Amino acid sequence: MVWQFASRYFRAKKSTNAINIIAWVSVAAIAVGTGALIVILSVFNGFEGLVKSLYSSFYPAVKIAPVTGKTIILTPAQLRQIAAVPGVAHFSRVIEEKAVLRYGDEPTIAVLKGVDSSYNYVTDVKSNIIRGRFDTGDSVAYRAVLGLELEGALGVDVVHSIAPVTVYLPRRNVNAFVTPEDALNNGVLYPAGTFAIQQEFNSKYVITNIEFLRGLLQMGGDEMSSLEIGTRAGINDKELKVQLEKLLGSHYKVQTRYEQNQSLYAIMQTEKWAVYVILSFIMIIAAFNMIGSLYMLVIEKQKDITILKAMGARKSLIMRIFLAEGLIIAGIGTALGFGLGITFCVLQQHFGIIKLEGTSFLVDSYPVSMHAADFLLVFVTIIVIGVAASWYPARRAAVEAITLKAT
């Protein structure tokens, strides 16, 4: 009965056209706001997925690092135990250290990342080579794979150049020296390739052979900066982390990919929720149209309300009728908004209607990714706003005094 009354009140022609107009303006405002929420949240999802894919190309699924200091020691026996943990597919020993690179006259500071032959099984850097090849060399000639921006800063041509890049690294355990050169070890690397993943990596990293760094830093065979682990398909990183922590103890820090970039992911989530809150406030402002429409409807239907009460209808029934009226307005607006949002997102996915300005992006248009959780969140938000906006007019209708008059 409640929904029948509410549906009839919404569809019926009112004595004043302004009531119908305001009702449909309310529907339109909710539809536009809902569509905007879906589109904005989907764009954030698209950028989040893009950033995660870029970072997953460089960061491993799980990483074992020192709790304190710069290095850890993992013996062959420990490495065999790690390899035997269910879910571990591959691992790569890594040594990282800041260094000064010189190619020509200008020195450049970079991070050297020495990796072993299993590195391409735990990350996807190899598939992001844009010039040359992924080759870290051997003891005959150590080679380097440079980030795109770093290649430009050094002025290296990885395809045609045969001149090496000179590397300067601080000597370990040197407390006194006569000249600055006494505190440095140096070696040469021959450029082999260039990778392009994300500016943070492209301008910072040089990937080379782990033995090159081990020799310059005078590190032992079991010593490393971290152990990067590649997992099998379908493995939960958090569960694998727990297993490795039990195996290794508290002297090692085990991090999932999310924990390696926790601040970045936290910022992306914060931005997404901030935009959601702002747009929700806009929806609340739009809901004032609904309040006005329902309040005018209450005035319009005073005679009906009086008759219902005279027939024995309770206040709660009258209130539910007008609450249902508000939910109908919110529901129609939400459905239309979902249609608008989905249509735009599908067109953006297939045709890239809105382009990104500039030429330095990996994608030429705004990425979008629709998630069911966002639709549920928006739906619940609109329903809550609709109920809140309908409550006062519904309450006003419920307390309307009986004013039957004899004719």
C-alpha positions in Angstrom: 0.0 0.0 0.0 2.8 2.4 0.9 4.6 2.1 -2.4 1.3 2.3 -4.3 0.4 5.6 -2.8 4.0 6.9 -3.2 4.1 5.8 -6.9 0.8 7.3 -7.7 1.7 10.6 -6.0 4.9 10.7 -8.0 3.2 10.0 -11.4 0.0 11.9 -10.9 -0.3 15.4 -12.3 -0.3 18.0 -9.6 -2.5 21.1 -9.4 0.6 23.2 -9.6 3.1 22.2 -12.4 6.0 23.6 -10.3 5.7 20.6 -8.0 6.2 18.2 -11.0 9.1 20.3 -12.3 10.9 20.5 -9.0 10.5 16.7 -8.5 12.1 16.0 -11.9 14.8 18.6 -11.2 15.5 16.6 -8.0 15.8 13.5 -10.1 18.1 15.2 -12.6 20.3 16.6 -9.9 20.7 13.2 -8.2 21.3 11.5 -11.6 24.1 14.0 -12.5 25.6 13.7 -9.1 25.5 9.9 -9.1 27.0 9.8 -12.6 29.8 12.1 -11.6 30.6 10.0 -8.5 30.7 6.8 -10.6 33.0 8.5 -13.2 35.3 10.1 -10.7 35.7 7.0 -8.6 36.3 4.9 -11.8 39.0 7.3 -13.0 40.7 7.1 -9.6 40.5 3.3 -9.9 42.0 3.5 -13.4 45.0 5.6 -12.2 45.4 3.4 -9.2 45.5 0.3 -11.3 48.0 1.9 -13.7 50.3 3.0 -10.9 50.2 -0.4 -9.3 51.0 -2.1 -12.6 54.0 0.2 -13.1 55.2 -0.3 -9.6 54.7 -4.0 -9.8 57.0 -4.0 -12.8 59.8 -2.8 -10.6 59.0 -4.0 -7.1 58.8 -7.7 -6.2 55.7 -9.4 -4.7 57.6 -9.9 -1.4 60.9 -8.5 -0.2 63.2 -9.5 2.6 65.3 -6.6 3.9 67.3 -5.7 7.0 65.5 -4.4 10.1 68.5 -2.1 10.9 71.5 -1.3 8.8 71.9 -1.6 5.1 72.6 -5.3 4.5 71.5 -8.8 5.5 73.2 -12.2 5.4 71.4 -15.2 4.1 73.4 -18.4 3.9 72.8 -21.1 1.2 71.0 -23.2 3.8 68.6 -20.3 4.5 68.1 -19.7 0.8 67.1 -23.3 0.4 64.6 -23.1 3.2 63.1 -20.0 1.6 62.9 -21.7 -1.8 61.0 -24.6 -0.1 58.3 -22.3 1.3 55.0 -23.0 -0.6 54.3 -20.1 -2.9 57.9 -19.0 -3.5 58.5 -19.4 -7.2 61.9 -17.5 -7.6 64.1 -15.2 -5.6 66.9 -12.8 -6.6 69.7 -11.5 -4.4 70.0 -7.7 -4.7 72.6 -5.1 -3.6 71.7 -1.4 -3.8 74.0 1.5 -3.2 74.1 5.2 -4.2 77.0 6.0 -6.5 78.4 8.8 -8.6 78.4 8.1 -12.3 80.5 10.0 -14.8 80.1 9.9 -18.6 82.0 12.7 -20.1 82.4 15.8 -17.9 79.2 15.9 -15.8 78.8 13.6 -12.7 75.4 12.3 -11.9 74.2 10.7 -8.7 72.2 7.4 -9.1 71.3 4.2 -7.3 73.1 1.2 -8.5 71.1 -2.0 -8.2 73.1 -5.1 -8.6 71.0 -8.2 -9.4 71.7 -11.9 -10.2 70.5 -14.0 -13.1 67.0 -14.7 -11.4 66.0 -11.0 -11.3 63.9 -11.2 -14.5 61.8 -13.9 -12.8 60.7 -11.7 -9.9 60.2 -8.4 -11.7 59.0 -7.3 -15.1 61.7 -4.7 -15.9 62.9 -6.7 -19.0 59.6 -6.2 -20.7 59.9 -2.4 -20.3 63.2 -2.1 -22.2 62.8 0.5 -24.9 66.3 0.6 -26.4 69.1 -1.9 -26.4 68.7 -5.1 -24.3 68.5 -6.2 -20.7 72.1 -7.4 -20.1 74.0 -7.0 -16.9 77.2 -8.6 -18.3 79.7 -10.8 -16.5 83.2 -10.7 -15.1 84.6 -10.0 -18.6 82.6 -6.8 -19.1 80.0 -5.6 -16.6 77.0 -3.9 -18.3 74.3 -1.5 -17.2 70.6 -1.0 -17.9 69.7 2.6 -17.3 66.5 4.4 -16.6 65.3 6.7 -19.5 65.7 10.0 -17.7 69.1 8.9 -16.3 70.3 8.0 -19.7 69.4 11.5 -20.9 71.1 13.1 -17.9 74.3 11.3 -18.6 74.2 11.8 -22.4 74.6 8.1 -23.0 73.6 6.4 -26.3 73.0 2.8 -25.2 72.7 1.6 -28.9 75.8 3.2 -30.5 78.1 4.3 -27.6 81.1 2.0 -26.8 82.5 4.3 -24.1 81.9 3.0 -20.5 80.3 4.9 -17.6 82.7 5.3 -14.7 81.2 4.5 -11.3 82.5 5.8 -7.9 81.4 4.1 -4.7 82.5 4.8 -1.1 84.9 2.2 0.4 83.6 0.4 3.4 85.2 0.8 6.8 87.5 3.7 5.7 87.9 6.1 8.6 90.9 8.1 7.5 92.2 9.1 4.1 94.7 11.6 2.6 92.8 12.4 -0.6 89.2 12.0 -1.6 90.1 9.3 -4.1 91.4 7.2 -1.2 87.8 6.9 0.1 86.4 5.7 -3.2 86.4 2.6 -5.3 85.7 2.9 -8.9 84.8 0.7 -11.8 83.3 0.9 -15.3 80.0 -0.2 -16.8 79.1 -0.5 -20.4 75.6 0.7 -21.2 73.5 -2.1 -22.7 69.9 -0.9 -22.5 67.3 1.6 -21.4 64.1 0.9 -19.5 61.1 3.2 -19.1 58.6 2.3 -16.3 57.9 5.4 -14.2 59.8 8.7 -13.7 60.8 7.9 -10.1 62.6 4.8 -11.4 63.7 6.1 -14.7 65.6 9.0 -13.2 67.1 7.1 -10.3 68.2 3.5 -11.1 70.9 1.7 -12.9 70.6 -2.1 -13.0 73.8 -4.0 -13.2 75.5 -7.3 -12.2 75.5 -8.1 -8.5 79.1 -9.2 -8.6 80.2 -5.8 -9.8 78.8 -4.1 -6.7 79.9 -6.9 -4.4 83.5 -6.4 -5.6 83.4 -2.6 -5.3 81.8 -2.7 -1.9 83.9 -5.6 -0.7 80.9 -7.6 0.5 80.9 -11.2 1.3 79.2 -13.9 -0.8 76.2 -14.3 1.6 75.8 -10.5 2.1 73.1 -8.5 0.2 70.8 -5.5 0.6 67.7 -7.5 0.1 66.2 -10.7 -1.2 63.4 -10.1 -3.8 60.8 -12.9 -4.1 58.5 -13.8 -7.0 55.4 -15.8 -6.0 53.3 -18.4 -7.7 50.0 -17.5 -9.3 47.1 -17.2 -6.8 49.4 -16.9 -3.7 48.3 -14.4 -1.1 51.3 -12.1 -0.3 50.2 -11.6 3.3 50.1 -15.3 4.0 53.5 -15.8 2.4 54.9 -12.9 4.5 53.7 -14.7 7.7 55.3 -17.9 6.7 58.6 -16.2 5.9 58.6 -14.3 9.2 58.1 -17.5 11.1 61.0 -19.0 9.2 63.5 -16.1 9.5 62.6 -14.6 12.8 62.7 -11.0 14.0 66.1 -10.1 12.5 64.7 -9.7 9.0 61.9 -7.4 7.7 59.5 -9.1 5.3 57.4 -6.7 3.2 54.6 -7.2 0.7 54.4 -5.1 -2.4 51.9 -2.9 -0.7 54.1 -2.3 2.3 57.1 -1.4 0.1 55.0 1.5 -1.3 52.6 2.0 1.6 52.8 5.8 1.6 52.0 5.9 -2.1 48.9 3.7 -1.8 47.8 5.5 1.3 47.9 8.9 -0.6 45.9 7.5 -3.5 43.2 6.1 -1.2 43.1 9.4 0.7 42.6 11.4 -2.5 39.9 9.0 -3.6 38.0 9.3 -0.3 38.4 13.1 -0.3 36.8 13.4 -3.7 34.0 11.1 -2.6 33.3 13.3 0.4 33.3 16.5 -1.6 30.9 15.1 -4.2 28.7 13.7 -1.5 28.4 17.2 0.0 27.3 18.4 -3.5 24.7 15.6 -3.5 23.5 16.8 -0.1 23.0 20.3 -1.5 21.2 18.8 -4.5 18.9 17.0 -2.0 17.4 20.4 -0.9 15.4 20.3 -4.2 13.9 17.0 -3.0 13.0 18.6 0.4 11.2 21.4 -1.4 9.5 19.1 -3.8 8.2 16.8 -1.0 7.2 19.7 1.2 5.1 21.1 -1.6 3.6 17.7 -2.2 2.6 17.4 1.4 0.7 20.8 1.1 -0.8 19.5 -2.2 -2.0 16.3 -0.6 -3.4 17.7 2.7 -6.9 16.5 1.8 -5.7 13.0 1.1 -3.8 12.9 4.3 -6.8 14.1 6.3 -9.0 11.4 4.7 -6.4 8.7 5.4 -6.3 9.7 9.0 -10.0 9.8 9.3 -10.1 6.3 7.9 -7.8 5.2 10.7 -4.3 5.5 9.2 -1.6 5.9 11.7 1.0 8.6 11.6 3.7 5.9 10.9 1.8 4.9 7.7 1.6 8.6 6.5 5.3 9.0 7.2 6.3 5.9 5.3 4.3 7.0 2.3 6.2 10.2 2.0 9.5 8.5 2.8 8.8 6.1 0.0 8.1 9.1 -2.3 11.6 10.4 -1.5 13.1 7.0 -2.1 11.4 6.8 -5.5 12.9 10.1 -6.5 16.3 9.0 -5.2 16.0 5.6 -6.8 15.1 6.9 -10.3 17.9 9.5 -10.0 20.4 6.8 -9.0 19.3 4.5 -11.8 19.7 7.2 -14.4 23.0 8.3 -12.9 24.3 4.7 -13.0 23.3 4.6 -16.7 25.1 7.9 -17.4 28.2 6.9 -15.5 28.5 3.4 -17.1 27.9 4.8 -20.6 30.6 7.4 -20.2 33.1 4.9 -18.7 32.5 2.4 -21.5 33.0 5.1 -24.1 36.1 6.3 -22.4 37.5 2.8 -22.2 37.0 2.1 -25.9 37.4 5.5 -27.5 39.4 7.6 -25.0 37.1 10.6 -25.3 39.0 12.8 -22.8 42.7 12.9 -23.5 45.6 13.6 -21.2 47.5 16.7 -22.1 51.1 16.4 -22.9 53.2 13.6 -24.5 55.1 12.2 -21.6 52.4 9.9 -20.3 52.3 6.1 -20.7 48.6 6.4 -21.7 47.0 9.1 -23.9 43.6 9.3 -22.2 42.2 9.1 -18.7 42.1 5.4 -17.6 38.9 4.2 -16.0 38.0 1.0 -14.1 34.5 0.3 -12.8 34.3 -1.6 -9.5 31.1 -3.1 -8.1 32.1 -1.8 -4.6 31.9 1.8 -5.9 28.4 1.2 -7.2 27.3 -0.2 -3.9 28.9 2.7 -2.0 27.2 5.3 -4.2 23.9 3.5 -4.0 24.0 3.4 -0.2 25.1 7.1 -0.1 22.2 8.2 -2.3 19.7 6.2 -0.3 20.9 7.6 3.0 20.8 11.2 1.6 17.3 10.4 0.2 16.0 9.2 3.5 17.5 12.1 5.3 16.0 14.6 2.8 12.6 13.0 3.0 12.4 12.8 6.8 11.2 16.3 7.6 8.5 16.5 4.9 7.3 13.0 5.9 7.3 14.0 9.5 5.4 17.1 8.7 2.8 15.1 6.8 2.5 12.6 9.7 1.6 15.3 12.2 -0.8 17.1 9.9 -4.0 17.8 11.9 -7.4 16.4 10.7 -9.4 19.2 9.2 -12.5 17.6 7.7 -15.2 20.1 7.1 -18.8 19.6 6.3 -20.0 20.7 2.9 
